[in-house]
Amino acid sequence: MNRLDRETRCRVIAALIEGNSIRSTVRMTGVSKKAVSRLLVEVGAVAAEYQNLVMLNLTCRRLQLDELWTFNYCKQRNVTDRIKSKVPSAGDLWLWVAMDADTKIVPCLLLGSRSATCAHEFISDLASRLRYKVQLTTDGHRPYLDAVETVFGGDINYAMLVKLYGPDPAEEERRYSPPKCIAAVPQPIIGRPDPAHISTSFVERLNWSARTSMRRYSGCRMASAARSRITWQQ
């Protein structure tokens, strides 16, 4: 069976890491699109296996969680019965990310829907990797409430940072401008979270880096901003 040599595989992976699309990587390296796609899947499997072996018994103290929107094959509003029969997973996807605010490591992540089921799976995976009681901060996404309480019980300091979006009152509203964050309201939920560390800034910055460095995510900026209108009240 034909396999790419080590040097070629490194070139392909380096091109993908630098934010190039699959097609541009094909043009730059001369490797077929099928081979690049196959290598991408293989690298992802190896990275997931490495994370499952290494990210255990962690001594994290403060964790920040967030979700990043993207899509598979096409956006949800464009999914038809024909597309669904061809690609069952087509439509909106969310990347759930946990980040240690002190060391900036990412203990776990999950790609799935924004449902309560995925929230529970994500929080359960995170809890299995921790050694000590931690302070946890999430946004106002409601499924976190049941997931954190079910998995951690009372053995956690948990708070939500609920961000409210709307037009900036100090600026004239522009038709195509994304909504502004007009307020960030800390909401202690379980335990006694330190108010000074109720924040999701680091994980949101990580998500912004992902969005600007990966082509599939970089095309989702405006749609993601529009979806940020979802608030605690909803």
N, C-alpha and C positions, 0 to 999 in steps of 0.2 A: 504493500500500500504506500502511495506517495505521501510523504509528510514534509512539512516545512522544516528547514534546518534551524538551528538555534539562533543564528544571527538574523535570519529573516523574521522569525517569530518575535524577536526583540524589537526589530524595526516596526513591525505592525503594531505591537503593544504600545511602543513609545508614541507612535502617531495617534493612536486612539486616546491615550492619556493626555496628549497635548490638545485635545478637543476637536480633532479632525473627524469628519463623518466617515462612515464606512466607504462610501464611494470615493471620497478624496483620498482615503488611505489606499484604496485599490490603485488609483492613479499614481500615487507617490511611490508605492512599493512594487507594483507590478503583480501583486498577488490577487487571485480571483476573489470576487465578492463572496462566493460560497465559502472559500477557505478562511477569509477574514471573519465572517460570521461564525463559523465553526470554532475558530480560535478564541473568539470573544466569549463564547459559551464555556469553553474549556477553562479559560482563565477565571471566569466568574465562579465556576465550581471549585477550583483550587483555592481561590480567595475565601470562599464561604467555609471550606473545610479548615483552612488555617485559622480563621476567626473562631470557629467552634472549638478548636483545640487550645488556642492561646487566651482568648478572652473569657477566662474563668477565674473565680475566686478573687474578683477585683476589689480594690480598696477605695473605690470612688466614694466621695462624700457629697458632691453636689452634681446633679444631673439635669440636663435640659432636653426636652423632647419637642419635636415638631414634625409636620408632614409637608411633603413637597409634591405638587401635582404634576402629572405628565399624562401621556396616553400611549396606548399600544395599537399600532396599525392606523387608527384614525380616532378623532375625538368622538366623545359619546354621542353628541348630537348628529353625527354623520353615520352612526352604526345602523345598518339595515339588516333585514332577515338574511339576505344573501351573504353579507359580510360576516354575520354571526355564525352562519353555518360553515363558512370557510375558516374563520379565525374566532373561536369561541371566547377568547380572552380580549377581543378588540374593545376599545373604548377607554374611558378614564382609568388612570392608575394613580396611586399615591405611594410615595416613598416615605415610610416612617423611619425617623432617625433619632437615636439617643446619643448624647454627647456629654462627656465629663467636662464640666466648666473649668476645672483646674489643669488637667493634663491634656485636654483636647482630644483624647482618644474617643473612638466610636465603638462602644461595647457591642451594639447590635443594630440591625436595620431590618426592615421588612417591606416588601413590595406587594401591594394588594389594593383592596378597596378601602374606603374610609369608614367602614362599618364597625359595629361593636365587636363582631367576631375577630376582625383583624386587630382591633385595639387590645383585646384580651390576649391574643396570641403574642403580640408584640411586648406587652407588659410582662407576660409570663416568661418569655425568653430573657428579658432584661433582668428580672428578679433572680433567675437561676444563675446569673453570672456575678452576683454581688456578694461580698463577704459581710459588710456592715450595714447598719441602718443609714439611709441616705436622705438628703433633701431633694425633692423632685419638683420640677416646674414644667408645666405644659401650657398650651394655649387654652382657649375656652371650648374646645371640641368636646361635646358632652360624653361620647363613649369612654373618654378617659376616666370619668368619675367612677363608673361601675367596675371598670377593669382594674384600676389601682386599688379600690377598696376590696375587691374580691381576691386579688393576688397578694397584696401586702397586708391586708387587714389594718390594724392600727400601728403596725411596726414601720412607720415611715412618716417623714415630715413632708407634706404634699401641699402645693399651692398652684393655683391657676393664674396666669397673667392674661386677662381678658382685654383684647385690643378692639377698640371701636373705630370704625372707618367712616369717612364722609368727606364732603368738600371742605377744603381749607378756608375758614372764614376770613383769613387775612389776605387771600388771593382771589382774583377773579376766576370763576370756574371755567375750565376749558373742556371742550367737548370730549377730547380723546385722552385727557390726562387720567392716570390711575387714581383711585381714592386715596386720601391722606389718612394717616393714623392720627386721630384727634384726641385719643385718650388711651391709657394703658392702666387698667384697674387690677391691682393684686387681690386675689381671693384666697386666703388660707382655707384649706379643705380638711386636712387630717394632720394631727400632731401640732407642733409648734415650729413652722418654717421660719427661718431668719428673714425678716423683710428686706435686708440688704442684699440677699441673694435670690430673691424672687425675680428671675430674669430668663429670657429665652434668646438673648442677644447673640451668644456664641453659636448656637445651633442654627439660628436664622442666617448668620453670616456664612456658615458652612453650606447651607442650602443655596445661598446666592452664588457662592463659588462654584457649586455643582451646576447651577443654571447657566452660568456664563462660560463654563469650560466644556460642557457636553452639548453637542448639537441638538439632540432630541429635547433637552430641557431648555435650551436657549430660545427655542421657538415658542415657548409657553409663557413668556413673561407677562404679556398683557392679559391673557386669559387667567393666569394665576392671580394677578392683581385684582381682577374683577371678582374672582371667587373669594378673595379676602373680605368681601363685604359680609360674609357669614359671621355673625356675632353671637355672643352668649345668649341673647334673647331668642335667637332662632334655634 
